[in-house]
Amino acid sequence: MIFGRVKPLDAILATAEKKSLHRSLGAFQLTMLGIGAVIGTGIFVLTAEAAQKAGPGMMISFIIAGVVCAFAALCYAEMASMVPVSGSAYTYSYAVMGELIAWMVGWALILEYAVAAGAVSVGWSGYVIGLIEHTFHVDIPASLVTGPFDGGLINLPAMLIAALVTWLLVIGTKESATVNAILVAIKITALTVFIILAVPVMNSAQFSPFAPTGVIGVSMAAASIFFAYVGFDAVSTAAEETKNPQRNMPIGLIGSLAICTIFYLLVAAGVIGAPGLSTQPVTDAMGHALEPGSRELAAQCASRAAEGFKDVVCSKEALAFTLREIGWPQIGNLLGLAAGLALPSVILMMMFGQTRIFFVMSRDGLLPAAFSKIHPKFNTPHVITIITGIAVALFAAFFPVGQLANISNSGTLFAFAAVSIAVMVIRKTDPTRKRPFKTPFVFITAPIAILGCLYLFISLDHKSIILFLIWAAVGLLVYFGYSRSRSHVGRGIVDVSEHQAYEELDPPVPGTH
C-alpha cells in the first residue's frame, strides 16, 4: 500500500537524538527568526496588490489571512514540538500519512519556495528602481524593469538579484547570525518609522468606501496577502537547534505571527489613510476592478498618472511612495534602501529552503541522486542550486509579483492543510506518544485550519488554481513514473546518514554561534 510507506517516527527521532544539532535557540531567538522570515515582500509590495483587489477592505484581508495562519501555526506547533527535526511539512507528512502524501507536500513546497523567491526578487526590483530614480533623478525605461504582463519586456534587476543569490548559495556563503539579526532590525525599523510617520496623519475619509469590491474582493485580497505571512513555518525547521522545543517552538511560531499581524494592520492603515492618495481600485470603463499585474492596469495607471492622480495601487513600492507623497521624500528613499538591503536575505532563505527540500527528497530516493550531489570544493548541493536559480531568475524576469505570490500561495496552502490533517491523524494512530505541546481542541482547530486554507485557495485567481492543478498532475506522473520504484522506504533501505543531509545544509540561525 502506498499509504503504508511511512518513515517510522521513532526512527526519525532516534536519528535526531543520535546526531543532533547543537540546541541553543530560546523563545526570543525563535520569534526573531520567525519575524525575519515573515516580514518581506508581502508587506512591502503586496499592499498595492491588495488595495487593487479590496480597497481599504484589505484591512479585513490581513486579519483573515492572519487568523488562518494562526490556526495552522497551532497545528505546526504540535508537530514541531513532538517531532523536533528538520524537514517541516515534508517530514511530518512522511512520518504520519505516508510517502505519496509526503511527495505531494514536497512537490507543493517547490512552488512555495522557488516561486516565492521569484516574487521577492520582483519586489526587490520595484523598491531599488524607485530608489535609484528618485535619488539620482533618472528615468529608467519600464521595458527593462517590468515583465511582459506589466507592459514591459523583461525585469532585469529581478533576474540579476536572483542570479547573485544563486551564486552566493553555490559558493557556500551563509548568512551569519549577526547579519541576519541586522537585516531583521532594518526591516522592523523601516516599518516602525513608516507607522510613526503615516498613522498620525491618517484621514478617515480615505477609508470610504471601505469595501468597494465587496466580500469577493476582500477574499481575493486575503488569498494574496497570505503571502505576507509565509515564512512562519521556517521556525519549525529550526526545531533541532531549539532549547526546550516543547515550550519554545509554540511561543516562537505564534509570537512571531502575532507581532507581524499588528505591524501589518498598522502599516495598512497608514497607507490607506494617507491624505491625497487613493487606495481605491483602478477600474475599466464598465467600473470593474482591473486585474493586478495586467497590461490593462499598467496602461490605465499611466494615463491616470498623466492626469495627476496618485494611486497607491499603481506603485511598485507602495510604502516608499506613500512616505514621499505625505512629505517625507528622503525617509521614503531610506525605506526603499532598507527594502533593497533586507529583501535579498529573504530570497536567499527561500532558495535555500527550495534546495533543502529537493536535497532531502533526493536522499530519500524520490528524486535523482544527482540532485544531492555535493560540490567538491564548496561543499554545497551545486547542481540543484543552479537549477533552482535558473528557474527563479526566469520567474522573476517575466512574471508580475502578484501572480507569483498567488502561485506560491497555492503550494503553501496545500502544505499547511496537510500538516493540519497530520495532527489529527497521529492523534488517532499514535495516541500514547508524548506531546509536549498539544494543539488546543485539535478536532476543532485543525478542521478550521483546513477549511481556512481551502477558503483562501478557492479565493485565488483562476490562473493560479489551474497552474497548481497542472503542477500536481505533473507531480503524480513523476511519482508513479520514477519516484515510487526508486524510493528508499519502498525498497526497504534505511539511510543511516540521512540526518547528515540536514546538518550539511542547515544555515546558521540567530543564536547558533
N, C-alpha and C positions, 0 to 999 in steps of 0.2 A: 504493500500500500504506500502511495506517495505520501499521504498524510502521516504515515508511521515513521517516516525518515526524520527523526528528531535527533539533535545533538543533546545527549543527556545533560541535564542541568548540573548534576553532581560532578560530571567530568569537566564541564566548563569552570565550575567553581574551584575544583581541585587543582586544575591547571593554573588558575589565577593565584591560588594560595601558594602553590609550589614555587612560582616565579612571578611574584607580583611587583608592580612598580612601587616606588617609594611613596608612602602616604603622608602628604604634608599639607593638603589643602583643607582649610576650615570653611565655615559657612560664609564668612565675609568674602574670601577669595573666590568662592564659587559664585556668589552673587555678582561680584565684579566681572568674572568670566562671562556669566550669562548676559549682563548688560553690554559688555564688549561685543558679544556675538550677535545680540539682537539689534542694537542701535546701528543702523547703517543706511543703505539706500532707501529702505522702506519709508522712514520719516523724512529724510532729506529730499526725496524725489517724488514718491508716490502720493504726496499730499495734493499735488496738482491733478494727478490721475483720479484720485478720489473725488476732488471737487468737481471735475467734469462729469462724473457719474451721479453724484448725490448733492452737489452744492454744499451749503452749511450742514446738511444732514450727515456729512461724513463724521461728525462728532459721534453720532449713534453707531456708525460703522466701526469706529475704533473700539467702542465698548463691546459690540457684538463679537468682533474678532478676538478681543482680549478675553472675553468670557469663554469662548470655545477653547482657546489656548489654555485657560486656567483649568478646565475640566480635563483636557488632555494631559496637562502637566501633573495633575494628581495621579493619573494612571502611570505616567512615566516615572513619577517619584517612587511608587511601589516597586516597579520593575527594576529601577536603578538601584534602590537600596537592597533589594532581595538578590539581584544578580549584578553585584558591583564589578562588572568587567566592561572592557571596551566593546564597541560594536553597535551600541544603541539599538534601534528598532530591528535591524537585521539579525543581531544575536538573539534578542528576545523572541522573535518570531521563530527562529530555528529551534530554540530550546523548547518552545511551548506548542507551536502549531505545525511544525514540520517543514520540510525542505521546499515544497512548492510555494507555500505562503512566504517563506523567508526569501526565496528567489524573487518573487514579485515585489516584495518590500525593497529588497536591494536594487532591483531594476527601477522602481519608482524613485528611490533615493538618488539615482543617477540624474533623473530630471531635477530633483530638488537642488542638488549641489552644482552641477555643471551649468544648467540654465540660469540658476540664481547668480552664479559668478558672472555670467554674461550680463545679467540685469544690473548688477552692481558696477560693472565696467562702464555701461552706458550712463548710469547715474553719475559716476565719477567724471566722465567726459563732459556732461552738462555743466557741472559746477566749475571745472577747470577752465573750460572755454569761456564761460561767463566771467570768471575772474580775470583772465587774460584780456578779454575785450574791454572790460571796464577799467582795468588798471592801466593798460597801455593805449587805450582809445583806438583800438583797431577793430576792423570788421572782418572776421574770418568767414569765408564762404560756407554757407549752410550745406552745400553739396558734399563737403568733406568732413562734416561733423554730425551729420544725421543720416540714418539709413533710408532706403527707398520708400519704406512705409510712411516715413515722416516728411517726405518731399525732397530728400537729398539723394546722394549716391552711395556713400559709404561713411561709416563713423570711424575715421582713422584713429583718433585719440583712444577710443574704447578698445579698439583692436590692439593698439600698441601697449596699453597697460596690461591687457590680458597676456600678451606675449612676454612682457617684462616679468610678471609674476610667475609664469611658466618657467622662465629661465632661472629665477631665484629658487624655485622648488627643485629643479633638476640639479643645480649645483649644491643643494643642501642647505641653503641659508634658511635658518629658522628664526621666528620671532623670539626674542628673549623675553623673560618675564617683565623686565624693566620697560622695554619698548612697547609691549602690549599694554602695560599699565599707563604709560604716557599717552598712547593713542586713545584709550578709553577716556582718560581725563580730558583730552582735547575735544572729543565728541560731546561729552556731557557738559563741558564748559561752554561750547558753542551753542548747544540747545538752551542752556540756562541763561546765557546772555540774550538769546532771542526772546525767551519768555519775559525776562526783566524789561526789555525794551518795547516789546509788541503788546503784551497783555494790558498794561496800564492805559494805553491809548485806544483800546478797542471801542468801536462804535456799534452799539446794539442794533442799529438799523441795518447793519451789514448781514445780520443773521436772518433777514426776511427777504423772500420766502425761505423757510428753513429746509424743506424737502421738496424742491421743485420737480423732481423726477419720481416722487412717491416711494413706496416701500420697495419696489423692484430696484430703483436706483440705489437706495441705501444698502440693499442686499448685495448688489453687484460691487459697490464700493467696498463693502466688508470683505468680499472674496478677494479683492485686490489688496486691500490694507492688511490682510492676513500675512502677506509677505513681510510686513514691518515687524512681525513677531517671530518669524522663523529664525531659529538660532538658539532658542532656549533649550532645545534638546541637545545642543552641543555640551551642555553642562553634564548630561548623563554619560558622555564619552570620557569624562574625567573621573569616573567613579573609582577606578583603580588607584587613583592618586589622592583620594579623599580620606581625611581622618574622620572616623566615626561616620561613615556614609549613611548609616541608618538614620542619623539625625540631620546631618548637614546637607545631604542631597535634596530632600524636600524643601528645606529652607532656601537653598541656592536657586532651585527651579522656580518656586512660587514667589520668592522675594524679588528676583530679577524681573519677573513678569509684572509684578505689581508696580515696581518703580518705573519700568518702561511705559506702562499704561498711563500713569499720572503725567509723565513727561509728554507723551503723545497727545493727550487731551489738551494740555496747556498750550502746546505748540500749535495744534489745530485751531484752537480758539484765537490765538494771536494772528494766525494767517487769515482766518475768516473775518475777524473784526477790524482788520487794518483799514483805516479810512482812506477813501479814494481808490481802493482796489475792488475788484469783483471776483467772488468765488462762485458765481452762478455759472452753470454750464453754458458753453457756446452752442447755439442751435443752428439748424438749417432753416430754409425758407418756410418749412412747414412747422417750425417750432420744436422739432425733435432734437435731443442732445446728440451731437456728433460723436462718433467713436474715437476714444483717445488713441493717439498714435497713428491716426489716419491722414492721408493726403488732404482729405476734405477739411479736417480740423486745422491742419497746418495752413491751408490756403485762407480759411476764414480768419484765423489768428493774425495772419499777415495783413489782411485788409482792415481788421479792427484796430491793429496797432497803428496803421497809417492814419486812421481817423482819430487817434488819441485815446482809445480805450486801453485800460490797464487790467488785463485779465490774468489772474494767477494761474488759471488752467492752461495758459499758453506758454508758461515759463518752464524751462528745463532745470531751473534752480530756484524753486519756489521760495525757500526761506531767505536766501540772499536777496532775491528780487523784492520780497516784502520789506526787508530792512532798508534797502536802497530807496524804496518808494515812500517810506514813512519818515525819511530824513536822516537815515544813518548809512550813507553810502560806503564809508570806509569800514564800518563794522560789518556791512553786508559783504564787502570784499574779503574781510578776515574770516567770515563764516564760510565763504567759498574756499578759502585757503585751508580751513580746518577740514572741510569735506575732502578736499584734494589730498591732504596728508593722511587722513584716517581711513578712507574707504578702501585703498589698496590692501590694508590688512584684512578687511572683510573678504575681498576677492581671494586672498591667499588662504584664508580659513576655509572658504567654500571649496576651492580647488583641492585643498589638502584633504578635506572630507571626501571628495569625489574619488581621489586616488586611493584613499584608505579603504573605501567600500569595494572598489574594483580589486584592490590588492587582496583583501580578506576573502572575497568571493573566489578569486583565483587560487588562493591557498587551500580553499575548500574543494577545489576541483571543478567548480561550476563555470569557470572561465579559463581560457588557455593559460598555460604555465608562463608563457612569455610576458603576460601582464604583471606577474610578480617578480620579474627579472630585476635584479639589483645592479646598479651601475658599479663597476669595479673600483672606480676612483671616488665617486661622490657618495656611494652607499645609499642611493635613493632609487625608487622604482621609476627609472627614467622613461621607459617605454610607454607606460600608461599615463605618466605625467605629460609627455609630449602629445599623445593622442588627445588627452583631455584638454590641453592648452589650445590645440588647433580648433577643437570643437567650440570652446568658449570664445575664442577670438572671432570665429565666424558668426556665432550668435550675436556677439556684441557689435560686429560691423554692420549687420544688415537688419536687425530687428529692433523695434521700439521697446523702451524699458517696461511699459505696462504689459505688453504681450508676453515678454519673457517672464515677468513676475507671475502672471496668471498661469503659464505653463508650469513653472516651478511649483506654484501652489498646488496644482493638481497632484503632483507626485508626493508632496509633503502631506497633504490631507489624507491620502491613501495610507501612508506610513503611520500617521498618528492614529487613524482608525484601527489599523492592525494591532498597534500596541494596546489600545483600549480593549479590543477583543481578547488579546492575550492575557490581560489581567484577570478577566472573568473566567477564561478557560482554565488557567492554572489554579484559580481558587477552587475549581471543581475537581481537576485531575490530581492536584497535589495539595490538599487542604492542610496537611500537617507541617508543611515546610515553614521554617521560621520567617516571619515577615516583620522586620524591624519597623517599617512604615507601612501601614495599611491604608489604602485608599478609602476614605470615609464613604459609607453607603455605596460600596462598589457597584452593586447591581442597579443603582440609580445613576451614580456619577459616570460610569463607563458608557452606558447607553446614551446619556446626554452628550458625552464627548463624540460618540459615533454619529449621532443624529446631527450634531453641530457641524462635524466635518462634512457630512453628506449635504447639509443645507448650503454650506459655503461652496462645495464642489458644484452643485447644480446652479449656483448663482454666478459661476464663472461664465465668460463668453463662450459661445458655441465652438469657436475655433480651438480654444484650449481644451475643451472637453473631448472634441473629436481627435485632436492630436494625442491626448492621453490614452484614449481607447486604442488608437493605432499603435502607440508605443507599447501598451500592454499586450496587444496581439502579437507584435514582433517578439516581445519578451517570452511569451508562451512558445512560440516557434523555436526560439533559440534554446529554451529549456528542454523541450522534448526532442529537438533535433540534435542537440550537442550536450548540454549540461547534465541531464538526468543519467546518461550512461557513464559519465566520467566523474560523477560525484564521489568524493572520498567516503562520505557517510553511506552512500548507496553500495559502494564496493567494500565496505567494512574496514576501511583504512582509518586508523587513529593517528592523526598528525600530532605527535607529541610536542613538536616545536611550534605549533600554531600560535601559541601565546606570544612567541618572539616576534611574530609579524606585527602585533600591535605595538610592542615595545620599540621595534626598529623604526616604526613610522610615527608614533605619537609625538606631537610637537610639545615643546616646553609650555607649561601652563603657569600663570602667575602663582608664585609661591613655591614652585618646584625647586628652584635653585636658590 
